[in-house]
Amino acid sequence: MTIEDRRKKLLYRATYRGFKEADLLIGGFAAANVGSFDGPALDEFEALLELDDRQLYDWATQKSEPPRHIIGPVFERLMAFKLA
């Protein structure tokens, strides 16, 4: 799969999560950022998409703290995006 195909696939997955707040947060972040992601960033973003939506949303809204192994460059950008 080409990197562009991967970007499109992840953008779709980020936009249609099934939890409206996550659709808006993660989908909005993906629309704004996924086009600039390289392979390692796409790997990290794909791993984040495997996580539970409500857990991601709780981390983004600071209702709970994410585990250290989750925090990486893409995660930090996602958390900064929600504050913008």
Buried (B, 14 or more C-beta within 10 A) or exposed (E): EEEEEBBBBBBEBBBEBEBEBBBBBBBBBBEEBBEEBEEEBBBBBBEBBEEEBEBBBBBBEEEEEBEEEBEBEBBEBBBEBBEE
